[in-house]
Structures are given as C-alpha cells and as structure tokens.
Amino acid sequence: MNKSSLPSGLKDALGALLEDHRKVNKLFGDFEKAKTSEEKAEIARTVCNELTVHATLEEELFYPAVREIDPGKFGDLLDEAKVEHAAAKDLIAQIESMGPDDELFDAKVTVLGEYVKHHVKEEEEELFPKLVAEKCDLRPIAEKMEARRPALSKAA
C-alpha cells in the first residue's frame, strides 16, 4: 500500500507512536551497553519517563479512539494492550523506587524491555496494519496526542 494514500491523521498518530517505539528500543540497547551505575540509573529514568508518557497517550486517547472505530475488530488487541501496560507500569514503579545498585535493578529493567518489545511487536504487526487496512481517520486523535505530549513530558 502506498503510504501517501493513508489519511494524514493515521500517518501522524501511528508515526508518533512508532517514533516512541524506536526511541525506547534504543534506550534499552543503551542500558545494556552502559558501564556505570550512574549511566544505568539515568537511562532507566529516561526509559521510565518515555514509557509513562507513551502509555498515557495510548490509554487516554489512542486506544479509546481505536476501540470506538470497531470494538469487534480491535477489542481483543486493546484488551491485551491494557494488561501489558499494567504489567509494565508495575515494573516501572518498582524500577523508579530502586537505585542502580539495588538487587534485581538490572533484571527488572531488562524484563521491562522484554515486555515492551513484545507489546511493540503486537502493535506494529497486528494493530497498526489493521488500522492501515481500514484507512482509519485518526486526525482528531493525532492532534490531541500532539497537544497532550508536552504536558505529560514535563510531568514525567
């Protein structure tokens, strides 16, 4: 399918989420390569902030809009995403309450990365292609996501 034939709102919404996916994937790679506790702590803090902003945008705006388009077609994927987000948020809270020298800190960040990788794969290989196939107009959602992101980023 020619990407330019997609509604601009769909391209904008999915593009922003895909960019987030790439950013956190790179951060998890950076964490694996980090040599010092300080580097690991900084990267983990950034990952947790980025994921919190991303999850909030999806939960408040993107997922409800997608569910409204066709609950039957998207409901199961969105239900799974909700459970995956809950597990990730739990790990984020644990990581944020720890220091880089605490027992299991590295393991928790690594497992969070694995959860996120699985979640991203489902979105990019199942949910997003279905939205593209439907040529859903997500312009209002893309605009709301763009407007909401700066405030979430500051709060994170």
C-alpha positions as CSV (number, residue, x, y, z in Angstrom):
1,M,0.0,0.0,0.0
2,N,1.2,3.5,-0.8
3,K,1.8,5.3,2.4
4,S,0.8,8.6,0.9
5,S,-2.7,7.2,0.3
6,L,-3.2,6.9,4.1
7,P,-5.3,9.6,5.8
8,S,-2.8,12.1,7.3
9,G,-4.2,11.7,10.8
10,L,-3.5,8.0,10.6
11,K,0.1,8.6,9.5
12,D,0.6,11.2,12.2
13,A,-0.8,9.1,15.0
14,L,1.0,5.9,14.0
15,G,4.1,7.9,13.2
16,A,4.3,9.4,16.7
17,L,3.8,6.0,18.3
18,L,6.4,4.3,16.1
19,E,8.9,7.1,16.9
20,D,8.3,6.4,20.6
21,H,8.9,2.7,20.0
22,R,12.2,3.3,18.3
23,K,13.3,5.7,21.0
24,V,12.7,3.3,23.9
25,N,14.1,0.4,22.0
26,K,17.4,2.4,21.5
27,L,17.3,3.3,25.2
28,F,17.1,-0.4,26.2
29,G,20.1,-1.1,24.0
30,D,21.9,1.8,25.6
31,F,21.1,0.4,29.0
32,E,22.6,-3.0,28.1
33,K,25.8,-1.3,27.0
34,A,26.1,1.1,30.0
35,K,29.2,0.6,32.1
36,T,28.5,2.6,35.3
37,S,25.6,2.6,37.8
38,E,25.1,6.3,37.1
39,E,24.7,5.7,33.4
40,K,22.2,2.8,34.1
41,A,20.3,5.0,36.5
42,E,20.0,7.9,34.0
43,I,18.9,5.6,31.1
44,A,16.4,3.7,33.3
45,R,14.9,7.0,34.5
46,T,14.6,8.2,30.9
47,V,13.1,4.9,29.8
48,C,10.5,5.0,32.6
49,N,9.6,8.6,31.7
50,E,9.3,7.9,28.0
51,L,7.2,4.8,28.6
52,T,4.9,6.6,31.0
53,V,4.2,9.4,28.5
54,H,3.7,6.9,25.7
55,A,1.4,4.7,27.7
56,T,-0.7,7.6,28.9
57,L,-1.2,8.9,25.4
58,E,-2.2,5.4,24.2
59,E,-4.6,4.8,27.2
60,E,-6.2,8.2,27.3
61,L,-6.5,9.0,23.6
62,F,-5.4,6.4,21.1
63,Y,-6.9,3.1,22.5
64,P,-10.3,4.6,23.2
65,A,-10.5,6.1,19.7
66,V,-9.5,2.8,18.1
67,R,-12.0,0.8,20.2
68,E,-14.7,3.3,19.1
69,I,-13.9,2.6,15.4
70,D,-14.7,-1.1,15.7
71,P,-14.9,-2.8,19.1
72,G,-15.2,-6.2,17.5
73,K,-12.2,-5.8,15.3
74,F,-9.9,-4.1,17.8
75,G,-11.2,-5.1,21.2
76,D,-9.1,-8.2,21.9
77,L,-5.8,-6.5,20.9
78,L,-6.7,-3.4,23.0
79,D,-7.6,-5.6,26.0
80,E,-4.2,-7.4,25.7
81,A,-2.5,-4.0,25.5
82,K,-4.3,-2.8,28.6
83,V,-2.9,-5.9,30.5
84,E,0.5,-5.4,29.1
85,H,0.5,-1.7,30.1
86,A,-0.5,-2.7,33.7
87,A,2.4,-5.1,33.9
88,A,4.8,-2.5,32.5
89,K,3.6,0.2,34.9
90,D,4.1,-2.1,37.8
91,L,7.7,-2.7,36.8
92,I,8.2,1.0,36.1
93,A,7.1,1.8,39.7
94,Q,9.5,-0.8,41.1
95,I,12.4,0.5,39.0
96,E,11.6,4.1,40.0
97,S,11.7,3.1,43.7
98,M,15.1,1.5,43.3
99,G,18.7,2.5,42.8
100,P,21.0,1.1,40.2
101,D,23.0,-0.8,42.8
102,D,19.9,-2.5,44.3
103,E,19.5,-6.2,43.8
104,L,17.4,-7.0,40.7
105,F,17.6,-3.5,39.3
106,D,19.2,-4.6,36.0
107,A,16.9,-7.6,35.8
108,K,13.8,-5.5,36.2
109,V,14.9,-3.1,33.5
110,T,15.8,-6.0,31.2
111,V,12.4,-7.6,31.8
112,L,10.7,-4.3,31.2
113,G,12.5,-4.2,27.9
114,E,11.3,-7.6,27.0
115,Y,7.7,-6.7,27.9
116,V,7.9,-3.6,25.8
117,K,9.5,-5.4,22.9
118,H,6.6,-7.9,22.9
119,H,4.0,-5.1,23.2
120,V,5.6,-3.2,20.3
121,K,5.6,-6.3,18.1
122,E,1.9,-6.8,18.7
123,E,1.1,-3.2,17.9
124,E,3.3,-3.0,14.9
125,E,2.4,-6.4,13.4
126,E,-1.2,-6.7,14.3
127,L,-3.0,-3.5,15.5
128,F,-1.3,-0.9,13.2
129,P,-1.7,-3.0,10.0
130,K,-5.4,-3.4,10.8
131,L,-5.8,0.4,11.2
132,V,-3.9,0.9,7.9
133,A,-6.1,-1.6,6.1
134,E,-9.2,0.3,7.4
135,K,-7.7,3.7,6.4
136,C,-9.0,5.0,9.8
137,D,-9.1,8.7,10.1
138,L,-7.3,9.4,13.4
139,R,-6.7,13.1,12.7
140,P,-8.5,14.3,15.8
141,I,-6.6,11.8,18.0
142,A,-3.2,12.7,16.4
143,E,-3.9,16.4,17.1
144,K,-4.9,15.6,20.7
145,M,-1.8,13.4,21.2
146,E,0.5,16.1,19.9
147,A,-1.2,18.7,22.1
148,R,-1.1,16.5,25.2
149,R,2.5,15.2,24.9
150,P,4.4,18.3,26.1
151,A,2.5,18.5,29.4
152,L,3.0,14.7,30.0
153,S,6.7,15.0,29.2
154,K,7.1,17.8,31.8
155,A,5.2,15.9,34.4
156,A,7.2,12.7,33.9
